[in-house]
Amino acid sequence: MSCWRKSSFSSGQVSAECVEVSAPSADLILIRESDAPAAVIATEPGPWAAFIRGLKRGDFDHLAGSV
C-alpha cells in the first residue's frame, strides 16, 4: 500500500477535501481527491513535474476563479 500525501495547507481546514498524491514506484504518480479516494488518476513523473511547474508559474490561475 502506498503512502498518500497532501499539502500542509490542507490541515485544519473546515472542509477535509484536498488533493492527495502518492508515488508507489519510481515510474508512477497517483493523484486522488480526499473525499473520493476510490477515483485515482495515474501519471508518470515527467508529466507530473511539468504540471507542477505550470502551477508554480501560474499557468492555471485563471481556472481558479475567485477561490
C-alpha positions, 0 to 999 in steps of 0.5 A, a space after each residue: 500500500 502506498 503512502 498518500 500525501 497532501 499539502 500542509 495547507 490542507 490541515 485544519 481546514 473546515 472542509 477535509 477535501 484536498 488533493 492527495 498524491 502518492 508515488 508507489 514506484 519510481 515510474 508512477 504518480 497517483 493523484 486522488 481527491 480526499 473525499 473520493 479516494 476510490 477515483 485515482 488518476 495515474 501519471 508518470 513523473 515527467 508529466 507530473 513535474 511539468 504540471 507542477 511547474 505550470 502551477 508554480 508559474 501560474 499557468 492555471 490561475 485563471 481556472 481558479 476563479 475567485 477561490 
